[in-house]
Amino acid sequence: MKSARPPTGSADAEDGADLAHHSHPQIELKHLRAFLCVAQQLSFRKAAASLGIAQPALTQHIQSLERIVGVRVFERTSRSVVLSQAGELLLLEAELTLAQAERAQAVVQRAERGELGRICVAYAGSTLYSGQLSTMVYQFHRRFPQVNVEVVELSIGEQLDRLSVVGEESRHSLV
């Protein structure tokens, strides 16, 4: 069963903004969230309430999605909404895409909190004798195993030189 093509019409302002940035409109996460909610509820009214938006806005998101992909993702009657064949195939892809977007957001938030990424610790040679550095690096690594800790030996003068370079770079990036 082949899905019918969605009706063509003038693009709304949102799609017009997409056209300014792309050669053609592209699916956005809001389209997939709206699609997924309607697919789960099989009701535009319930999906709109669940998303906290007006039903006409939800309808516009779905119509925009259908224009972008070029097919109907739902078969609608006055009494029911069901997924079209294309909609059934889009369902898993939408779930995977939204899950990946959530993972991406979590990764950058963890990186911002210092839980992921890389840190470079410089030490002067005499620091090793106390054992504190290795203890601190070990404890840090146990608490944040996904942060790569690089430990390098530098003289106090080299450390100060590198800190002044980093300070200058920070000042320039703020200007």
Secondary structure, 3 states (H helix, E strand, C coil): CCCCCCCCCCCCHHHHHHHHHCCCCCCCHHHHHHHHHHHHHCCHHHHHHHHCCCHHHHHHHHHHHHHHHCCCCEEECCCCEEECHHHHHHHHHHHHHHHHHHHHHHHHHHHHCCCCEEEEEEECHHHHHHCHHHHHHHHHHHHCCCEEEEEEECCHHHHHHHHHHHHHHHHHHHC
